[in-house]
Amino acid sequence: MNILITGASRGIGGAAYALLKKNGHRVVGHSTLGSDTLIAGDLMDPAAPRNIWDTALDELDGRIDVLVNNAGVYEAVSDNAPDEEWHAAWSRTMTINLQAAADLCRLAVSHFLDRGGEGRIVNIASRAGYRGDSPQHWHYAASKAGMIGMTKTVARGYAADGILCFGVAPGFTVSEMTAEYLQGRGGAKILADIPLGRVASTDEVAEVIRWLSVDAPASSTGNVVDVNGASYVR
């Protein structure tokens, strides 16, 4: 499989990137700043999704089989922040977490259709898209709920063409994005809310991404897989 994964420098994306490569797939990764092995692209730039896609397509000899939309931000903004700060936070979160992912989904669908169908998209959403988040993260929850709605829409719209679309909804996960919060006073409260007694590891989420990217049966298209230790069940 030829696979493009965004946000592949660390955390869930880094673990998925490493696992997919370990399993013998040709994987191109992306990060904001890029590296010797990762494509650079600031997803606040409207041109970035297409530039990332085109660069990955070149590196993968003109064929991408799977898109994994993992890149995202989890940044707080107070509900009583000044209007300018509030609007800037919403714009940044929605642009990176949802608009850029939508742009890449559209490019992937077009690519899959142009070659006669067949392809997979895996969108990394969040438990927050279903159950909400903290009072400082209205925008984050909204962006992930939007991603879930988009995932289901793509799945329904293109299944007949062999284009499958899945979501993953992690709860709190041990990663660079959450480590500081989990180690502070908020960590005990989080753990108390997880029947499993611990947060998920990035390797666990990466395995779900791998399965959806490669092995999940076609009839499961449209599903969003929860990885949250039963802290939210539906």
C-alpha positions as CSV (number, residue, x, y, z in Angstrom):
1,M,0.0,0.0,0.0
2,N,1.1,3.6,-0.7
3,I,0.1,5.7,2.3
4,L,0.1,9.4,3.1
5,I,-0.2,10.3,6.8
6,T,-0.3,13.9,8.1
7,G,1.0,14.9,11.5
8,A,3.6,12.1,11.4
9,S,6.4,13.6,13.5
10,R,5.2,12.5,17.0
11,G,2.4,11.1,19.0
12,I,-0.3,9.0,17.4
13,G,0.9,10.1,13.9
14,G,4.5,9.2,14.6
15,A,3.5,5.8,16.0
16,A,1.2,5.0,13.0
17,Y,3.9,6.1,10.5
18,A,6.5,3.8,12.1
19,L,4.0,0.9,12.4
20,L,2.9,1.1,8.7
21,K,6.5,1.3,7.5
22,K,7.4,-1.6,9.7
23,N,4.7,-3.6,8.1
24,G,6.2,-3.1,4.6
25,H,4.0,-0.3,3.3
26,R,5.4,2.7,1.4
27,V,4.6,5.6,3.7
28,V,5.0,9.3,3.2
29,G,4.6,11.5,6.3
30,H,4.0,15.2,6.8
31,S,4.7,17.6,9.6
32,T,4.5,21.4,9.9
33,L,8.2,22.0,9.6
34,G,9.1,18.8,7.8
35,S,12.4,17.0,8.1
36,D,14.7,14.8,6.0
37,T,11.9,12.2,5.8
38,L,8.7,14.2,6.3
39,I,7.0,16.7,3.9
40,A,6.7,20.2,5.3
41,G,3.4,22.0,5.3
42,D,1.7,24.5,7.6
43,L,-2.0,23.6,7.4
44,M,-3.0,27.2,8.2
45,D,-1.9,27.9,4.7
46,P,-4.8,27.2,2.3
47,A,-2.4,26.0,-0.3
48,A,-0.7,23.5,2.0
49,P,-3.1,20.5,1.6
50,R,-2.6,20.4,-2.2
51,N,1.1,21.0,-2.0
52,I,1.4,18.1,0.5
53,W,-0.8,15.8,-1.6
54,D,1.1,16.6,-4.8
55,T,4.5,16.1,-3.2
56,A,3.4,12.8,-1.7
57,L,2.0,11.7,-5.0
58,D,5.4,12.4,-6.6
59,E,7.3,10.5,-3.9
60,L,4.9,7.5,-4.3
61,D,5.2,7.3,-8.1
62,G,1.8,8.8,-8.8
63,R,-0.3,6.5,-6.7
64,I,-1.7,6.9,-3.2
65,D,-3.9,4.1,-1.8
66,V,-4.6,5.4,1.7
67,L,-4.9,8.9,3.2
68,V,-4.6,9.1,7.0
69,N,-5.7,12.6,8.3
70,N,-4.0,12.8,11.7
71,A,-2.7,16.3,11.9
72,G,-4.4,18.5,14.5
73,V,-4.1,20.9,17.3
74,Y,-5.5,20.9,20.9
75,E,-5.3,24.4,22.1
76,A,-7.3,26.0,24.9
77,V,-9.2,29.3,24.8
78,S,-11.2,30.7,27.6
79,D,-14.9,31.2,27.1
80,N,-14.5,34.8,28.4
81,A,-11.5,35.5,26.2
82,P,-11.6,38.8,24.2
83,D,-13.5,38.5,20.9
84,E,-10.4,38.7,18.8
85,E,-8.6,36.0,20.7
86,W,-11.7,33.7,20.7
87,H,-12.2,34.1,16.9
88,A,-8.5,33.5,16.2
89,A,-8.6,30.3,18.3
90,W,-11.7,29.0,16.5
91,S,-10.3,29.9,13.1
92,R,-7.0,28.2,13.8
93,T,-8.5,25.0,15.2
94,M,-11.2,24.6,12.5
95,T,-8.7,25.3,9.7
96,I,-6.1,22.8,10.8
97,N,-8.4,20.1,12.3
98,L,-11.3,20.2,9.8
99,Q,-10.8,22.3,6.7
100,A,-7.3,20.9,5.8
101,A,-8.6,17.4,6.4
102,A,-11.5,18.1,4.2
103,D,-9.2,19.4,1.4
104,L,-7.1,16.3,1.6
105,C,-10.2,14.1,1.6
106,R,-11.4,15.8,-1.6
107,L,-8.0,15.4,-3.3
108,A,-8.0,11.7,-2.3
109,V,-11.5,11.0,-3.5
110,S,-10.7,12.7,-6.8
111,H,-7.5,10.7,-7.2
112,F,-9.3,7.4,-6.4
113,L,-12.1,8.2,-8.9
114,D,-9.7,9.2,-11.6
115,R,-8.1,5.7,-11.5
116,G,-11.5,3.9,-11.5
117,G,-12.2,3.8,-7.8
118,E,-10.8,1.9,-4.8
119,G,-9.0,3.7,-1.9
120,R,-9.2,4.3,1.8
121,I,-9.3,7.3,4.0
122,V,-8.8,7.2,7.8
123,N,-9.7,10.3,9.7
124,I,-8.4,10.7,13.3
125,A,-11.3,12.4,15.2
126,S,-11.7,12.3,19.0
127,R,-14.0,11.1,21.8
128,A,-14.7,14.8,22.1
129,G,-16.6,14.8,18.8
130,Y,-19.3,12.7,20.5
131,R,-19.2,13.6,24.2
132,G,-17.8,17.1,24.1
133,D,-14.7,18.5,25.9
134,S,-13.7,21.0,28.5
135,P,-15.1,24.6,28.7
136,Q,-11.8,25.7,27.1
137,H,-12.1,23.4,24.1
138,W,-15.5,24.1,22.5
139,H,-13.7,24.6,19.2
140,Y,-11.8,21.4,19.4
141,A,-14.9,19.3,20.1
142,A,-16.7,21.1,17.3
143,S,-13.9,20.4,14.8
144,K,-13.8,16.7,15.7
145,A,-17.6,16.4,15.5
146,G,-17.3,18.0,12.0
147,M,-14.7,15.4,11.1
148,I,-17.0,12.6,12.1
149,G,-19.8,14.0,10.0
150,M,-17.5,14.4,7.1
151,T,-16.2,10.8,7.5
152,K,-19.7,9.4,7.4
153,T,-20.7,11.6,4.4
154,V,-17.7,10.4,2.3
155,A,-18.3,6.8,3.3
156,R,-22.0,7.0,2.1
157,G,-21.2,9.0,-1.0
158,Y,-18.4,6.9,-2.5
159,A,-18.8,3.3,-1.2
160,A,-20.2,2.2,-4.6
161,D,-16.9,3.3,-6.1
162,G,-14.9,1.2,-3.7
163,I,-13.8,4.2,-1.7
164,L,-13.9,3.4,2.0
165,C,-13.8,6.0,4.8
166,F,-13.2,5.3,8.5
167,G,-12.8,7.3,11.7
168,V,-10.8,6.8,14.9
169,A,-12.0,8.5,18.1
170,P,-9.3,8.2,20.8
171,G,-9.9,9.5,24.3
172,F,-6.9,10.8,26.2
173,T,-3.7,9.3,24.8
174,V,-0.2,9.4,26.2
175,S,1.5,11.7,23.8
176,E,3.4,15.0,23.7
177,M,0.1,16.8,23.2
178,T,-1.4,15.5,26.5
179,A,1.6,14.6,28.7
180,E,1.8,17.8,30.7
181,Y,-2.0,17.8,31.5
182,L,-2.0,14.1,32.4
183,Q,1.0,14.6,34.8
184,G,-0.8,17.5,36.6
185,R,-3.8,17.6,38.8
186,G,-6.1,16.9,35.9
187,G,-4.5,13.5,35.3
188,A,-6.2,11.8,38.4
189,K,-9.6,13.1,37.3
190,I,-9.1,11.7,33.8
191,L,-8.0,8.3,35.1
192,A,-11.0,8.1,37.4
193,D,-13.3,8.5,34.4
194,I,-11.7,5.6,32.5
195,P,-12.9,2.1,33.5
196,L,-9.8,0.5,32.0
197,G,-7.8,2.4,34.6
198,R,-5.3,4.0,32.2
199,V,-5.2,6.2,29.1
200,A,-4.5,4.6,25.7
201,S,-1.0,4.4,24.3
202,T,-0.1,5.8,20.9
203,D,0.8,2.2,19.8
204,E,-2.7,1.1,20.5
205,V,-4.3,3.8,18.4
206,A,-1.7,3.2,15.7
207,E,-2.7,-0.4,15.5
208,V,-6.3,0.7,14.9
209,I,-5.1,3.0,12.2
210,R,-3.1,0.2,10.6
211,W,-6.1,-2.1,10.6
212,L,-8.5,0.4,9.1
213,S,-5.9,1.4,6.5
214,V,-5.2,-2.2,5.4
215,D,-7.4,-4.9,6.7
216,A,-10.8,-3.6,7.8
217,P,-13.6,-5.2,5.6
218,A,-15.4,-3.0,3.1
219,S,-18.7,-3.4,4.9
220,S,-17.3,-1.5,7.9
221,T,-16.9,1.7,5.9
222,G,-18.4,4.7,7.7
223,N,-17.5,3.3,11.2
224,V,-15.7,5.4,13.8
225,V,-13.7,3.2,16.1
226,D,-13.5,4.3,19.8
227,V,-10.2,3.9,21.6
228,N,-10.9,5.3,25.0
229,G,-10.9,2.5,27.6
230,A,-14.7,2.6,27.8
231,S,-14.7,6.2,29.1
232,Y,-17.3,6.9,26.5
233,V,-19.5,4.2,25.0
234,R,-22.3,4.7,22.5
